[in-house]
Amino acid sequence: MAPPTGRPGYWGTPTSTLDWCEDNYVVSFYVAEFWNTVSNLIMILPPIYGAIKTFKDGLETRYVFAFLGLAAVGIGSWCFHMTLLYEMQLLDELPMIYKLSPSPQVMYAALVGCLVIRSVFIVTWVYPWLRPLCYTSLGVFLLGFLLWNIDNILCDSLRATRQTLPPVVGAVTQFHAWWHILTGLGSYFHILFSLQIRSTYLKQRPKVKFLCGIWPMMHIESQKTS
């Protein structure tokens, strides 16, 4: 987090209580924090597709809502970073506040800790062949958390460095945007991991396949009848 910088833009003076390390309205007149905004696409489009496919495959409704919940987080974050308005900040934060009051930050950390412990227990003692997906999810998420902290702690240095770099290269140092990308990926992988655990428990035949050879999706193979 840092004091607001940058030029005036379409949405006017920021009214949010937070202003991140990306300079405002540098890339686009219509988007306050461009890279922090577009990086949320990873939390919007793939989860929506995942929800549709989960519904079409007739899998449990809880996983449809899990994917849609991730997409809702991405949409709220998009609106917040695009405008830096207080109303949009609430759209970004209210889901966590409603679910985890009265202490959202502490409860969020506790919830993530419980998920990590549960996941490690399952792949250690119950389904050890699911370790790659589990550890990929946790590793990607933790890397995003590391970059989020670096962005907060070294913001002044990062801003000074960006002034000396070409715009495209400087964009790579937008670590809050990387936080969106990596935690979006980690959360998506964890939903797949949970779906694979549940499908295995129900004696279905879950398998991770790659859409266009790139994006992982859960596929339930049909049971062969004798």
Phi, psi and chi 1 to 4 in degrees:
 res  aa     phi    psi   chi1   chi2   chi3   chi4
   1 MET       -  146.8  -69.0  172.9  -75.7      -
   2 ALA  -156.0  163.5      -      -      -      -
   3 PRO   -62.1  148.2  -18.5   29.9      -      -
   4 PRO   -62.4  136.5   11.0  -14.5      -      -
   5 THR  -136.4  173.3   62.4      -      -      -
   6 GLY   106.5 -170.7      -      -      -      -
   7 ARG  -102.2  163.1   63.3 -165.8   72.8  176.3
   8 PRO   -62.7  149.8  -19.1   30.2      -      -
   9 GLY  -139.5 -172.3      -      -      -      -
  10 TYR   -58.8  -38.0  179.1   80.6      -      -
  11 TRP   -88.8    2.8  -58.8  100.0      -      -
  12 GLY    79.6 -165.1      -      -      -      -
  13 THR   -66.7  130.9  -57.1      -      -      -
  14 PRO   -58.0  137.4  -25.0   34.2      -      -
  15 THR  -114.3   -1.2   59.0      -      -      -
  16 SER   -71.0  158.5   62.4      -      -      -
  17 THR   -83.6   -6.4   60.6      -      -      -
  18 LEU  -125.6  141.2  -63.2  173.6      -      -
  19 ASP  -141.0  117.6 -165.2   -6.3      -      -
  20 TRP   -83.1 -172.7  -58.9   98.9      -      -
  21 CYS   -78.2  -12.6 -163.8      -      -      -
  22 GLU   -76.9  131.3 -179.0  178.1   -1.6      -
  23 ASP   -63.7  145.1  -69.0  -24.5      -      -
  24 ASN   -85.0  139.3  -59.6  -20.7      -      -
  25 TYR    55.4   37.2  -64.2  106.5      -      -
  26 VAL   -86.2  -40.9  171.5      -      -      -
  27 VAL   -87.8  -40.7  177.0      -      -      -
  28 SER  -139.9  140.9  170.7      -      -      -
  29 PHE   -66.5  -23.6  174.6   75.0      -      -
  30 TYR   -98.2   -6.1  -62.2   98.6      -      -
  31 VAL  -129.7  119.5 -179.2      -      -      -
  32 ALA   -63.8  -56.8      -      -      -      -
  33 GLU  -117.1   95.1  -64.7  177.6  -17.6      -
  34 PHE   -62.9  -53.1 -178.6   83.3      -      -
  35 TRP   -70.5  -35.8  -60.0  111.0      -      -
  36 ASN   -67.7  -20.1  -72.8   -9.9      -      -
  37 THR   -84.8  -57.0  -61.3      -      -      -
  38 VAL   -67.7  -22.7  -61.8      -      -      -
  39 SER   -65.6  -16.0   57.4      -      -      -
  40 ASN   -75.0  -10.1  -75.9  -66.9      -      -
  41 LEU   -57.8  -30.3  -74.9  173.3      -      -
  42 ILE   -66.2  -23.3 -160.6   74.5      -      -
  43 MET   -97.4    1.2  -75.3 -166.9  -77.0      -
  44 ILE  -112.2  -60.5  -60.4  174.2      -      -
  45 LEU   -69.9  -52.5  -61.5 -178.0      -      -
  46 PRO   -59.9  -43.3  -24.4   35.5      -      -
  47 PRO   -63.3  -35.4  -25.8   36.1      -      -
  48 ILE   -64.1  -43.8  -71.1  176.4      -      -
  49 TYR   -62.9  -41.0 -178.3   83.2      -      -
  50 GLY   -61.6  -39.4      -      -      -      -
  51 ALA   -64.8  -42.6      -      -      -      -
  52 ILE   -63.5  -45.8  -65.9  172.2      -      -
  53 LYS   -66.5  -39.6 -171.9  175.3 -172.2  -53.6
  54 THR   -61.5  -41.0  -59.9      -      -      -
  55 PHE   -66.7  -44.9  176.9   78.7      -      -
  56 LYS   -64.8  -33.6  -73.9 -176.1  174.8 -179.8
  57 ASP   -77.5   -4.1  -71.0  -13.8      -      -
  58 GLY    72.5   24.8      -      -      -      -
  59 LEU   -80.7  173.7  -56.9  178.3      -      -
  60 GLU   -61.5  141.1  -69.2  178.9  -57.6      -
  61 THR   -62.0  -28.6  -54.5      -      -      -
  62 ARG   -57.1  -32.3   72.3  176.5   81.5  178.9
  63 TYR   -80.4  -27.4  -64.8  103.9      -      -
  64 VAL   -61.2  -46.3  175.2      -      -      -
  65 PHE   -69.3  -31.4  -76.0  109.6      -      -
  66 ALA   -63.1  -46.4      -      -      -      -
  67 PHE   -63.9  -44.8  -79.2  120.4      -      -
  68 LEU   -65.6  -34.1  -67.9  179.6      -      -
  69 GLY   -63.0  -40.9      -      -      -      -
  70 LEU   -64.5  -40.4  179.9   56.6      -      -
  71 ALA   -63.4  -38.2      -      -      -      -
  72 ALA   -63.6  -39.3      -      -      -      -
  73 VAL   -60.9  -43.8  171.2      -      -      -
  74 GLY   -63.8  -40.9      -      -      -      -
  75 ILE   -65.5  -43.5  -67.9  170.9      -      -
  76 GLY   -62.0  -42.8      -      -      -      -
  77 SER   -65.9  -38.9 -177.9      -      -      -
  78 TRP   -57.0  -50.3  174.0  -69.9      -      -
  79 CYS   -63.2  -38.9  -66.2      -      -      -
  80 PHE   -65.0  -53.4  168.9   42.9      -      -
  81 HIS   -70.1  -26.3  -70.7  -73.6      -      -
  82 MET   -70.3  -34.6 -179.4  176.3   67.2      -
  83 THR  -111.4  -32.1   65.3      -      -      -
  84 LEU    54.7   33.9  -70.2 -178.4      -      -
  85 LEU   -95.5  147.6  -62.3  178.3      -      -
  86 TYR   -60.4  -38.9  179.7   69.7      -      -
  87 GLU   -61.8  -38.9  -64.3   82.1   -2.0      -
  88 MET   -75.1  -28.2  -62.6  -60.5  104.8      -
  89 GLN   -62.3  -40.2 -178.5 -178.0   -5.4      -
  90 LEU   -63.6  -38.8  -65.1 -179.6      -      -
  91 LEU   -61.7  -31.8 -175.5   62.7      -      -
  92 ASP   -76.1  -36.9 -179.5   33.8      -      -
  93 GLU  -101.8  -22.4  -64.4  178.4   -9.7      -
  94 LEU   -58.6  -39.8  -83.6  178.6      -      -
  95 PRO   -54.8  -43.0  -27.6   35.9      -      -
  96 MET   -69.3  -40.2 -177.3  175.3   67.4      -
  97 ILE   -64.0  -44.5  -66.5  174.6      -      -
  98 TYR   -63.2  -41.1  -78.9  147.6      -      -
  99 LYS   -80.8  -31.0  -70.6  178.8  178.9  -66.6
 100 LEU  -119.9   15.4  -57.0  177.2      -      -
 101 SER   -59.3  154.1  -67.2      -      -      -
 102 PRO   -92.2   -3.0   33.1  -34.7      -      -
 103 SER  -127.4   81.1 -178.2      -      -      -
 104 PRO   -60.6  -39.8   18.4  -29.9      -      -
 105 GLN   -67.8  -43.8  -64.4  -62.4  -23.3      -
 106 VAL   -66.1  -44.1  173.1      -      -      -
 107 MET   -67.3  -35.4  -69.5  -57.5  -62.8      -
 108 TYR   -62.7  -45.7  175.4   76.0      -      -
 109 ALA   -62.6  -39.7      -      -      -      -
 110 ALA   -65.2  -40.9      -      -      -      -
 111 LEU   -64.0  -45.6  176.9   61.3      -      -
 112 VAL   -61.6  -41.4  171.1      -      -      -
 113 GLY   -60.4  -42.2      -      -      -      -
 114 CYS   -63.5  -40.4  -70.9      -      -      -
 115 LEU   -64.4  -39.9  -72.3  174.9      -      -
 116 VAL   -64.0  -47.9  170.1      -      -      -
 117 ILE   -61.6  -44.5  -66.5  172.1      -      -
 118 ARG   -61.7  -44.5  170.7 -176.3  174.3  -87.3
 119 SER   -64.6  -44.9  -60.3      -      -      -
 120 VAL   -64.0  -39.0  172.1      -      -      -
 121 PHE   -60.9  -44.4  174.1   82.6      -      -
 122 ILE   -64.2  -45.3  -71.5  174.1      -      -
 123 VAL   -79.5  -12.0  -61.6      -      -      -
 124 THR   -88.2  -40.4  -59.0      -      -      -
 125 TRP  -116.2  -19.5  -57.5  105.5      -      -
 126 VAL  -112.1  -60.4 -174.1      -      -      -
 127 TYR  -125.5   75.3  -59.7  125.9      -      -
 128 PRO   -63.9  -21.9   19.5  -30.9      -      -
 129 TRP   -72.9   -6.6   59.2   89.0      -      -
 130 LEU   -94.0    8.1  -62.9 -177.7      -      -
 131 ARG   -57.5  -43.3  -73.9  176.5 -174.8  171.3
 132 PRO   -56.6  -46.2  -26.8   36.1      -      -
 133 LEU   -67.2  -40.3 -175.7   55.7      -      -
 134 CYS   -63.1  -51.4  173.3      -      -      -
 135 TYR   -70.9  -29.6  -68.3  150.9      -      -
 136 THR   -64.1  -45.6  -61.7      -      -      -
 137 SER   -58.9  -50.0  169.0      -      -      -
 138 LEU   -66.5  -42.0  -63.6  178.2      -      -
 139 GLY   -64.6  -43.6      -      -      -      -
 140 VAL   -64.1  -42.4  168.4      -      -      -
 141 PHE   -64.0  -44.4 -167.4   95.8      -      -
 142 LEU   -66.7  -34.5  -69.9  174.8      -      -
 143 LEU   -63.3  -42.1  177.2   58.6      -      -
 144 GLY   -61.1  -41.2      -      -      -      -
 145 PHE   -63.2  -39.4 -178.4   68.9      -      -
 146 LEU   -61.7  -46.7  172.6   64.3      -      -
 147 LEU   -66.0  -34.8  -65.4 -179.4      -      -
 148 TRP   -60.3  -42.2 -179.8   80.0      -      -
 149 ASN   -68.8  -40.0  -80.8  -78.7      -      -
 150 ILE   -61.3  -42.2  -67.6  174.1      -      -
 151 ASP   -61.0  -38.0 -169.9   73.8      -      -
 152 ASN   -73.8  -44.8  -70.8  -25.4      -      -
 153 ILE   -76.8  -38.8  -63.2  169.9      -      -
 154 LEU  -107.8   30.2  -58.3  179.1      -      -
 155 CYS   -58.2  -47.4  178.7      -      -      -
 156 ASP   -60.5  -42.1  -68.6  -21.0      -      -
 157 SER   -66.0  -40.6  -62.0      -      -      -
 158 LEU   -64.6  -42.1  -71.3  171.2      -      -
 159 ARG   -63.1  -41.5  -80.1 -179.2  166.6  172.2
 160 ALA   -64.7  -39.6      -      -      -      -
 161 THR   -64.2  -40.9  -59.6      -      -      -
 162 ARG   -61.4  -28.6  -70.6  176.3 -163.4  137.3
 163 GLN   -66.5  -21.5  -59.9  -61.1  -38.8      -
 164 THR  -100.3   -1.8   65.8      -      -      -
 165 LEU  -110.4  152.9  -63.5  173.8      -      -
 166 PRO   -58.4  149.6  -20.2   31.3      -      -
 167 PRO   -53.9  -41.6  -26.8   34.5      -      -
 168 VAL   -66.9  -40.8  175.1      -      -      -
 169 VAL   -68.7  -40.9  178.7      -      -      -
 170 GLY   -61.1  -31.0      -      -      -      -
 171 ALA   -62.4  -28.4      -      -      -      -
 172 VAL   -65.8  -23.3  178.4      -      -      -
 173 THR   -88.0    6.7   67.9      -      -      -
 174 GLN   -80.1   82.2  -60.8  -70.9   -6.6      -
 175 PHE   -71.4  -22.5  -69.7  155.4      -      -
 176 HIS   -68.7  -34.9 -168.2   85.5      -      -
 177 ALA   -64.6  -40.1      -      -      -      -
 178 TRP   -64.0  -34.2  -77.2  108.8      -      -
 179 TRP   -57.8  -44.9  153.0 -103.1      -      -
 180 HIS   -60.8  -47.3  -69.6  161.0      -      -
 181 ILE   -63.8  -48.0  -66.7  170.6      -      -
 182 LEU   -74.0  -40.5  -66.3  172.8      -      -
 183 THR   -72.0  -31.1   54.3      -      -      -
 184 GLY   -63.2  -45.0      -      -      -      -
 185 LEU   -63.8  -46.5  -80.2  173.0      -      -
 186 GLY   -60.6  -40.9      -      -      -      -
 187 SER   -67.7  -40.4  -60.9      -      -      -
 188 TYR   -62.5  -45.8  179.2   88.4      -      -
 189 PHE   -62.1  -35.9  -69.4  156.7      -      -
 190 HIS   -69.1  -34.6 -166.8   82.8      -      -
 191 ILE   -64.1  -42.6  -64.4  173.8      -      -
 192 LEU   -61.2  -42.1  -69.1 -173.9      -      -
 193 PHE   -60.6  -47.0  172.4   63.3      -      -
 194 SER   -63.6  -40.4  179.0      -      -      -
 195 LEU   -65.4  -37.1 -176.8   54.9      -      -
 196 GLN   -69.2  -38.8 -166.8  166.5   24.9      -
 197 ILE   -61.0  -48.7  -69.0  172.1      -      -
 198 ARG   -64.6  -43.0  179.9   62.8  175.5  167.7
 199 SER   -65.7  -38.0  -59.8      -      -      -
 200 THR   -64.6  -42.5  -58.2      -      -      -
 201 TYR   -61.6  -35.9  175.1   78.2      -      -
 202 LEU   -81.5    7.3  -65.4  175.3      -      -
 203 LYS    61.6   32.8  -57.9 -170.6 -176.1  -54.4
 204 GLN   -88.1 -174.4  -62.9  171.1  -28.3      -
 205 ARG  -124.2   75.0  -59.0  173.4   63.2 -171.2
 206 PRO   -75.3  145.8   30.2  -35.3      -      -
 207 LYS  -151.2  134.2 -174.7  176.1 -178.0 -179.6
 208 VAL   -82.0  121.7  175.6      -      -      -
 209 LYS  -119.6  162.4  -68.3 -168.3  173.5 -177.8
 210 PHE  -112.4  120.6  -69.3   85.5      -      -
 211 LEU   -71.6  124.6 -179.3   65.6      -      -
 212 CYS    57.2   25.4  -60.2      -      -      -
 213 GLY    72.7    8.9      -      -      -      -
 214 ILE  -125.7  -52.8  -60.8  174.7      -      -
 215 TRP   -98.2  125.6 -168.7 -102.7      -      -
 216 PRO   -72.8  136.0   26.8  -33.5      -      -
 217 MET  -136.0  153.5  -60.5  -68.8  -59.3      -
 218 MET   -90.3  129.2 -174.1   61.3   63.4      -
 219 HIS  -123.3  130.7  175.9   73.5      -      -
 220 ILE  -101.5  112.9  -54.1  -62.7      -      -
 221 GLU   -73.3  141.0  -64.1 -178.0  -11.0      -
 222 SER   -69.3  143.9   59.0      -      -      -
 223 GLN   -77.0  133.1  -61.0  -78.3   -3.0      -
 224 LYS   -84.1  133.8  -65.6 -178.1 -180.0  180.0
 225 THR  -103.4  142.6   57.1      -      -      -
 226 SER   -87.0      -   55.8      -      -      -
